[in-house]
Structure formats: structure tokens, C-alpha cells
């Protein structure tokens, strides 16, 4: 009794599926980046905006560049990332220091 296919059978059987599987994974990854940029941008308004703002901007830019299906969410993430940095700039100007607290 053989539970698994031989290496040559497995390679020939998965070859046609690998291109479509790779495409689905790429789209899913890009959509995930758009959602992550939105969540990190939103979270960055509250804490760690010096780190989360630029990360949200980069994730949104990569998601838009790769052609995400969640374009609106990526644009919101981009806007929130920029807003994170503007909030940081406003608090830095008010306190004259890089660290701030509520």
C-alpha cells in the first residue's frame, strides 16, 4: 500500500496547478497588505506612530503597485499612515521633543 505519490508523479500532477495557485496566493497576499496597512495606520494614530505610520505607507504603496482588489482600503491605509506622521509632527512641535504622551 502506497500512501503518497512518487516524486515524478507529484511534480507532473501539480505543474498545471502551480501557476494558478501562485496567482491566487499573490492576490491574497496583496489584499492582506492593503488590510494590514489600514489596520496599522489606524492603530498608529493611537500608539507608536513613528513606526506604524511609515510601515502603513509602505504596505499600502506595495499593495497598490501590485494591483490589489482592495484599492480603497489601501488608499485609506496610505492616508492614515500620512496622518500618523502629521500627528507625530504636531505633537513634536507642541512639546519640542520626539516623545509625546497624552
GUNU-539257 format. One record per residue (C-alpha): x, y, z. Coordinates in Angstrom, 3 decimals, always signed. Example, Ala and Ser with C-alpha at 12.3 -4.5 7.8 and 13.67 -1.06 7.14 Angstrom:
GUNU-539257
<c1 +12.300 | c2 -4.500 | c3 +7.800>
<c1 +13.670 | c2 -1.060 | c3 +7.140>
//
This chain:
GUNU-539257
<c1 +0.000 | c2 +0.000 | c3 +0.000>
<c1 +1.411 | c2 +3.349 | c3 -1.077>
<c1 +0.122 | c2 +6.422 | c3 +0.732>
<c1 +1.925 | c2 +9.078 | c3 -1.292>
<c1 +2.698 | c2 +9.525 | c3 -4.974>
<c1 +6.221 | c2 +9.238 | c3 -6.258>
<c1 +8.194 | c2 +12.429 | c3 -6.799>
<c1 +7.777 | c2 +12.386 | c3 -10.604>
<c1 +4.005 | c2 +11.799 | c3 -10.350>
<c1 +3.619 | c2 +14.593 | c3 -7.813>
<c1 +5.620 | c2 +17.039 | c3 -9.947>
<c1 +3.649 | c2 +16.309 | c3 -13.111>
<c1 +0.302 | c2 +16.452 | c3 -11.331>
<c1 +0.982 | c2 +19.763 | c3 -9.582>
<c1 +2.626 | c2 +21.599 | c3 -12.509>
<c1 -0.588 | c2 +22.897 | c3 -14.139>
<c1 -1.992 | c2 +23.955 | c3 -10.776>
<c1 +1.120 | c2 +25.759 | c3 -9.575>
<c1 +0.621 | c2 +28.827 | c3 -11.802>
<c1 -2.997 | c2 +29.349 | c3 -10.751>
<c1 -2.179 | c2 +28.588 | c3 -7.124>
<c1 +0.658 | c2 +31.114 | c3 -7.202>
<c1 -1.644 | c2 +33.749 | c3 -8.703>
<c1 -4.310 | c2 +33.211 | c3 -6.020>
<c1 -1.709 | c2 +33.402 | c3 -3.271>
<c1 -0.262 | c2 +36.600 | c3 -4.741>
<c1 -3.663 | c2 +38.305 | c3 -4.878>
<c1 -4.476 | c2 +37.140 | c3 -1.360>
<c1 -1.116 | c2 +38.466 | c3 -0.119>
<c1 -1.704 | c2 +41.812 | c3 -1.815>
<c1 -5.187 | c2 +42.100 | c3 -0.323>
<c1 -3.709 | c2 +41.241 | c3 +3.064>
<c1 -1.158 | c2 +44.023 | c3 +2.670>
<c1 -3.947 | c2 +46.515 | c3 +1.943>
<c1 -5.867 | c2 +45.456 | c3 +5.049>
<c1 -2.699 | c2 +45.464 | c3 +7.173>
<c1 -1.829 | c2 +48.988 | c3 +6.026>
<c1 -5.312 | c2 +50.167 | c3 +7.026>
<c1 -5.163 | c2 +48.498 | c3 +10.449>
<c1 -1.607 | c2 +49.675 | c3 +11.180>
<c1 -2.429 | c2 +53.201 | c3 +10.058>
<c1 -5.474 | c2 +53.263 | c3 +12.313>
<c1 -3.552 | c2 +51.831 | c3 +15.238>
<c1 -0.706 | c2 +54.262 | c3 +14.597>
<c1 -2.965 | c2 +57.195 | c3 +15.392>
<c1 -3.009 | c2 +55.961 | c3 +18.983>
<c1 +0.406 | c2 +54.401 | c3 +19.633>
<c1 +3.830 | c2 +54.096 | c3 +18.000>
<c1 +3.019 | c2 +56.371 | c3 +15.084>
<c1 +6.703 | c2 +56.911 | c3 +14.336>
<c1 +6.949 | c2 +53.195 | c3 +13.443>
<c1 +3.444 | c2 +52.256 | c3 +12.327>
<c1 +2.951 | c2 +55.283 | c3 +10.064>
<c1 +5.821 | c2 +54.525 | c3 +7.666>
<c1 +5.014 | c2 +50.786 | c3 +7.732>
<c1 +1.395 | c2 +51.549 | c3 +6.756>
<c1 +2.604 | c2 +53.810 | c3 +3.929>
<c1 +4.972 | c2 +51.178 | c3 +2.546>
<c1 +2.414 | c2 +48.362 | c3 +2.749>
<c1 -0.238 | c2 +50.488 | c3 +1.049>
<c1 +2.160 | c2 +51.539 | c3 -1.706>
<c1 +3.213 | c2 +47.939 | c3 -2.385>
<c1 -0.404 | c2 +46.763 | c3 -2.387>
<c1 -1.400 | c2 +49.494 | c3 -4.834>
<c1 +1.630 | c2 +48.813 | c3 -7.023>
<c1 +0.779 | c2 +45.104 | c3 -7.202>
<c1 -2.858 | c2 +45.855 | c3 -8.088>
<c1 -4.861 | c2 +44.859 | c3 -5.046>
<c1 -8.572 | c2 +44.206 | c3 -5.268>
<c1 -8.998 | c2 +46.228 | c3 -2.061>
<c1 -7.846 | c2 +49.511 | c3 -3.560>
<c1 -9.999 | c2 +51.650 | c3 -1.248>
<c1 -8.608 | c2 +50.003 | c3 +1.843>
<c1 -5.045 | c2 +50.503 | c3 +0.578>
<c1 -5.746 | c2 +54.187 | c3 -0.081>
<c1 -7.184 | c2 +54.547 | c3 +3.424>
<c1 -4.068 | c2 +52.888 | c3 +4.824>
<c1 -1.901 | c2 +55.300 | c3 +2.858>
<c1 -3.884 | c2 +58.276 | c3 +4.143>
<c1 -3.813 | c2 +57.037 | c3 +7.722>
<c1 -0.057 | c2 +56.440 | c3 +7.509>
<c1 +0.451 | c2 +60.027 | c3 +6.401>
<c1 -1.933 | c2 +61.187 | c3 +9.158>
<c1 +0.172 | c2 +59.254 | c3 +11.691>
<c1 +3.235 | c2 +61.209 | c3 +10.687>
<c1 +1.320 | c2 +64.506 | c3 +10.736>
<c1 +0.043 | c2 +63.780 | c3 +14.252>
<c1 +3.591 | c2 +62.985 | c3 +15.340>
<c1 +4.822 | c2 +66.212 | c3 +13.766>
<c1 +2.108 | c2 +68.230 | c3 +15.542>
<c1 +2.964 | c2 +66.734 | c3 +18.929>
<c1 +6.673 | c2 +67.192 | c3 +18.370>
<c1 +6.104 | c2 +70.860 | c3 +17.540>
<c1 +3.917 | c2 +71.323 | c3 +20.611>
<c1 +6.293 | c2 +69.604 | c3 +23.061>
<c1 +9.617 | c2 +70.342 | c3 +21.340>
<c1 +10.604 | c2 +66.721 | c3 +21.855>
<c1 +10.406 | c2 +63.464 | c3 +19.865>
<c1 +8.488 | c2 +61.598 | c3 +22.569>
<c1 +4.948 | c2 +62.543 | c3 +23.492>
<c1 +2.187 | c2 +61.287 | c3 +25.716>
<c1 -1.488 | c2 +62.006 | c3 +26.131>
//
